[in-house]
């Protein structure tokens, strides 16, 4: 007597493969925008950290130089006045534009400096030599004035 062999098909059907592809597409549509936001958040955090460091070092410079801040021309000279004075180690690079140059701005308050930086199309840094305020051009700063406590 002869026995018949039955073969069982191995593999996935077209419908099963399509369902997996659709699920992967949905997951990708959810995850990819979150990575984009994370990169922008990291860049903004980098700008805030660099700006804070530069602001502190400019204040230290002014404290050691009779209250006068470096000029825009001194900072545009490869930041030599800050590097040679051991205030910073290297030329700061703006993470948004990649520039290192310094452009003059007029800002008496942090809110004015933030607004100028947000509106700027320069590639480097915006700096007010009178107030010592420095901001990354193109940064996404909050423009609202800080509220003062009344006592």
Secondary structure by P-SEA (a helix, b strand, c coil): cbbbbbbbbccccaaaaaaaaaaaaaaaaacaaaaaaaaaaaaaaaaaaaaaaaaaaaaaaaaaccccccccccccccaaaaaaacccccccccccccccbbbbbbbccaaaaaaaaaaccccbbbbccccccccccccccccccbbbbcc
